[in-house]
Amino acid sequence: MKALINTTSVTEVRLRNIIEVGLDVSGMLRLFEKGSKDNLRSAILREVWRLFESESKTQFHEFHASFCDWGTHNIRLAEKTKNGIVTKQSRPASYGQIAKTLDVVLKVAVYYSHLPDCRRSQLISRWLNAAVDNKMMAFLRRYYPQDIKLWPTTIERVDKSAYAAIQETVRKFINEKHGGSITPVQFDDIYWEALNRPEASSVK
């Protein structure tokens, strides 16, 4: 029987499914308005080839910043209600919330799934940012309280400049505490697990 699909469509389906998994495991979709998952997935599928074709860290940062700027204008937080009363109005997602969502998706696609291919994924993985959450920010603040003038307490309060500063602090921590032997995506894997264990208060 003649095949009904070609290699290109198989690649597209694989990419779509991987991005879907990344969005789901980001843990951020519950915060956004209904329909945001479809919008995020479509936008990532449309733009991710810019990342795959990047030849430098600068090009990666341009792609990342462009996507996060798009997200703050197109993705909104869901309205919250309690007993039929609105307790939190819908409003635009913050830069930090969009960045965390994107960072998890890119980790799943590039670092875990080796897209677009093994050689390119090894290069791009070094540029990826850490998907920092509230606990990681508090952890980093203990070591570098002066690095950011007003350390955000939640991802929702992270704007573009704070996000860049936090990522620089992650790299500083990696260099000083790990001798530069791990990448930011490995940092968030290691410290997400460590900070969410029952004995997390002892993590140093």
N, C-alpha and C positions, 0 to 999 in steps of 0.2 A: 504494500500500500504506500502510495506517495505521501511523503511528509506534508502536513498541512501548515507547518510553521517553519520559519527560517532561523538562522543563528542570531540575526539582529533582534528579532522579537523575543527570543529566549533571553538574551542579554538585558533587554528592556524590562522584561517581567522579573528577572532576578533583581535588578536594581530597584525596581518599584517595591518588591517584597522586603528587601533589606532596609530601605528607607522607612517602610511601614513599621518594621520591627523596632528600628531606632526611635521613631516617634513614640511608640508604645512604651518602651522601657525608659524613656526620658523622665516619666513621671510628671510631665508638665501639662499634658493635654487636659487633665481634670480642672485646671485653672482657667482654661480658655473657653470662649463661647462655642456653642454647638456649630459644627461646620468648619472649625479652625483646622482640624486634622487634614481635611481635604485640601484646604488652601495652602497649608504648610507643605504637604506632600507634593502638590503640583508645582509650587514655587521651587522647592529643592530639586525636583526632577528637571525643571526648566534651566536651573542655574548651575547644577553640580558639575557639569562638564567643564565649566570655567575653572573649577578647582582641579579636576582631573588633568587638565592641560596646563596647569600652572608650572612655571619653570623656576620660580623663586619664592622665598618667604614673603616678599613684598606683595606679589600677586595673590598669594593666599590671603593675606591680611585685607587686601582690597576686596576680594570676593566675600570674605567673612563680614566686613563692615557694611558692605552694600546690602547683604542679605539681612543683617540685623536692623539696619535702617528701614528696609522694606517692612520687616516684621512689626516694628513699632508703629507703623502707619496703617497696617492692614490686619493685625491680629489684636483682638480685644479680650480682656478678662471677663469671665462670666459674672453676671449679677448674682449676688448672694441674698438669700431670703431666709427668714426664720419665723415660723408661725404665720406665714403669709405677709410678713413685713420685710421690706428691702433693708438689709443691714449693710450692704456694700454695693454701690453703683457699678455698672459696667464702665470700664475705662480702658485706654490703650495698654497693651502689655509693655512692660519695661524692657529696656535694652538687655538687662541681665537675664530676664526670663526667656527672651528670644535666643540670646547667645547660648544659654545652658541647653535649650532644646536642640539647637543646631550642633553644639559641641558633642552631645551624646549621639546624634544621628551620624556625624562624621566619624566618631570613634567606632561605631558599629560597622559603617560602610568601608572605611579605609583601614583602620587598625585591625579589627576583627575579621572582616570579610575580604581584605586584600584587594579592594577595588582601586583603580580600574584594572590593575594587574599587580603581580607581586613586586616587580621592580619599582613601579611608580608608588605603590603603597608604602614601601620602605622609606622613600624620599619624603612623601607628603606627611607621613605619620610624625616625623620630627617637628613639623610646623604646627600640628594640631594643638589646640588649647585644652586646658583642663576644664571639665564640666563641674566647676566649683559650686557647692551648695552652701546652705547656711552654716552647717557644722564645720565645713572646711574653712569658711571665712573666719569663724570664731577661733579655730585652731591656728590659722596663720596670724591672726591679730595678736595672739599671745607671744609670738616670736618677734613680730615687727609692728608694734603698736604705733610707731611714728611714720611708717611708710605711706600711710594714707591718712590725710588730715581728719576726716570723719569716716571711720570704717562703717560700711553699711552693715546692718544687722540681718537683713534679709535680701534675697535675690531680687525681690520686687523693688528694692531701693537702689539697685545698681544701675547707674547710668553709663554712658559710653566711656567717659574718662575714668570712672571708678573701675569698670571692667578691664580696661587696659592696664591700670595700676595693679589690680589683683593678679592678672596673668604675669606681670613682671615679678610680683612677689612670689608667685608659684615657682618661677624659674630661679629666683634668688634662693629660695628654700632648697630646691633640688641641688643647686650648686654647692650650697653650704652644708647641707645635711646628708646628701647622697653622693657628693663628689661628682655631680653631673652625670651619674650613671643611669638615670632613668629619664623618661620623657614626661611631659605634662599629662598625657593620657594615662601613662602608667602611674603617675602620682595620684590621679583621681580614682583609679581602680584600687590602689593600695590603701589610700586614706579614707575612701568611702567605706570600705569594709572595716578598717580599724576603728573608725569613729562611730560605727553603728553596732559594734559588738557590745554585749552587756558590760564588759570591763573597759569601755571606751574612755572613761574618765582618767584612766592611767596612761593613755597614749601620750608619748612625749616626742 
